[in-house]
Amino acid sequence: MKHQNYYAILQIHHHAPQTAIKQAYRKLVKQYHPDVNHDLDNHETIARINVAYEILSNPNSRASYDLSIGVISLAKEVNGYTPTVNKPEIRKTGKTEDEKLQEWLNKVYEPICSIVTDILGQLDDQIDALADDPFDDDLMSVFLQYLEHCQTGYKHAQEIFRRLPNPIATAGVAECLFYCLNQLGDGIEEFYYFTNNYDDYHLHTGIELWRIADEMFMSAQAKMDF
């Protein structure tokens, strides 16, 4: 997959905005995912689509990929977040870098990790329970309560993330957490769509987005070794 043209896989122009990337991904998942279209056996195709989306939906990895293929990237300009890797911290608190790091870990990293673990950890059980009969009002009510819990946690995590600027040493960790939360938010939206129309496409798309969120979360944890 290393030499694949990710733009061609998602059938988009290399200057496509992030919204177009997301729309293209959702369209292709619906078209090729084996769990959605049982007449197709496209595990390799959906794998390529997933890789392309993971690369292009992340502005930093997209910018690196664009550079590798000789494209002038707009990826950095279409997302409102840039980790504070090359920016001096504006706030003058008089704290040492170690103190700032510990404060960020205590007030941002650890609370977000707790919320994300809680949200992701319940998904499999919720999906299994709902699979017994998605049209059962009681089961759907339980699933909606879970989504409301997730939505509350997601919004709280977003607020926490904005509490403090991340120290330079944690730029990679903060970046992974940022994209993890973005994928969670998109997944919640897809799950709500499913509860409204019972279209399995939205359910499977939500699950896939949360799989990516889980990968970004694990990447954030792996980057804590600094």
N, C-alpha and C positions, 0 to 999 in steps of 0.2 A: 504493500500500500504506500510505501514511502514515495514512489515516483508517480502516484496517481495525481490527476488534475482534479483537485477538490472542487473547484468551481464548476467543472464539467459534470462531476458526479451529482452535484446539487442543481445543475441546470440553471445557473445564474451567471451574471456578468461579474468580473473581478472587482468592480466598484459598487456592487450591490450593498445597500445599507443592511444593518443588523436585522431589521424587521423583515426584509426580503429573505434573508438567510433562514430565519425562523419559519417563515411561511413555506419556503421551498422544502425545508426538512419535514414539516408536518404533512405536506402533500405527498412526499415520497414515502414516508412511513406508512401512510394509509394505502398507498399503491402496492408496496412491495413487502410489507411485514408479513411473515408466514402466519403469525397468530391472527392477523386480520383477514388476509386473503388465503384461505386454505387450499386454493387451487394452484398456488404458486409455491415453489421451493426455492426461496431466494435468500438463504442465510448469508451467502457471500455478498450478495448485493446490499442487503440491509447493513451488513458489517461495514462495507465501504461508505455507505451513507452516514452511518454513525460516526466513523472516523472523520469524515469530511466536516460534519457538523461540529464535532468537538474542536477541531482545529479552527474553523472559520468563525465560530460563535464566540471565541475568546480573542479579543482584540490584540493581545500581545502575541499569541501563537499565530494568529492570522498575519500580523505584521512580519513576523519572522518567515513565515511561509511565502508571503508576497515577495520578500527580499530574495528568497532562494530561487524564485522563478522569474525574477527581473521585473516585477510589477511595482509601481509606485503606490504604496498602500494608503488607503484612507481609514484603515481600521482604527487607528488611534484617535481619529477625530469623531467617530460615530458613537462613542461610549463616554459617558460623563465621568468615568472614574480612572484615575491613574495612581497607582501606589506611590507612596512618597519615597521612592528609591533615590531620586536625584534632586530632591527638593529639601532645603533646610527647613527645620520646623520653625514656624513663625512664632508660636507661643513661647514666651520667655518665662519659664516657671522656676528657674534656678535649680532644677533637678538634674542629677547626673543621668547619663544615658542608661545605666543599669536601673536606676529608679524609674525612669520613663518606661523601660522595657517591662519591669515587674508590674507597674501600674496598668499597662496595656494588657498584659497577660491576665491580670486579676479582673479587670473591669470590662474587657472586650473578648479576648480569646476564650477564656474558660466559660463564661456565660453562654456565648454563642455555641460552643461545642456541646454544652449540656442541652440546649434547645434543639440543635440539629440531630443529636443522637436520639432524643426523645421522639422527634418527628419521624425519622427514617426507620427507627427500630420497630414501629408499630405497623408499618405498611403491609408487610406480608400477611400478618394475622387478619388485618382488616379486609384485604383483597380475598383471602381464603373464605372468610365468613360471608362476604357479599356474594361470592361465587355460587353459594348454595341456591340462591334465588334473588337475582338483582331486582326483580319486580316486587319482592316482599317489602311492604311499607316499613315494617319494624327493622329489618336489616338495613334498608336504605337510610332510615332515621339514625341508626347507630353510625353509619358511614358518614353522614352529614355532620354529626356531632364531632367525629374525628377530624373532618376537614375544617370545621370551625376552630377546633383546638390547634390545628396546624397553622391556620391563617393567623390566629392570635400570636402563636409562637414566632411565626415568620416575621410579622410586623415588629414584634418586640426585638427580634434579632437584628433587623434593619436599623432600628433606633439605637441599639447598643453599638452597632458597627460604626455609627457616626459620632459616638461619644468623644473619641480621642483619635488624633492622627496616629497612624501606626509608626513605630520607630523604624529607622532605616533597615535595621537587622531583620525585621519581620515583613519586609515588602512582599516576598514570595508567599508567605503564609497568608497575609491580608488579601493578596490577589486571589488566591484559591478560595478563601472564605467568601469573598465578594461574588465570584462566579458560582459558587455552590448555592448561595442564597438566591441568586438570579434564577437558577435552574429550579430550585424549590418553588419559587413564586410562580414560574411558568407552569410547573407541574400541578400546583394547586388549582390554577385556572382551568387546566385541562380536566381535572377530576370534577370540578364543578360543572363543566360542560356536559360531562358524562351523566351526572345526576339529573340534568335537565332533559336530555334526549336519549339516554341509554345507548348511545352510539359507542361501540367498543373501540372505535378508532381513538376517541379521546381518552379512554381508559388506558389503552396501550401506550399512547403518546405520553401521558402523565407518568406512567411507570418508567418509560425510557428516559424521560427528563430527570426523574429522581435517581435513576441509575447513574447518570452523568454527575448529578449533584453529589452522590455518594463517592464517586471517584475523585471529585474535586476536594471533598472533605478529607478523604484519606491522603490526598496529596498535601493538603494543608498540614496535617499531622506529621507527615513525613518530613516536611520542610522545617519542623521545629528544632531540628538538630543543627543549631548554629552557634 
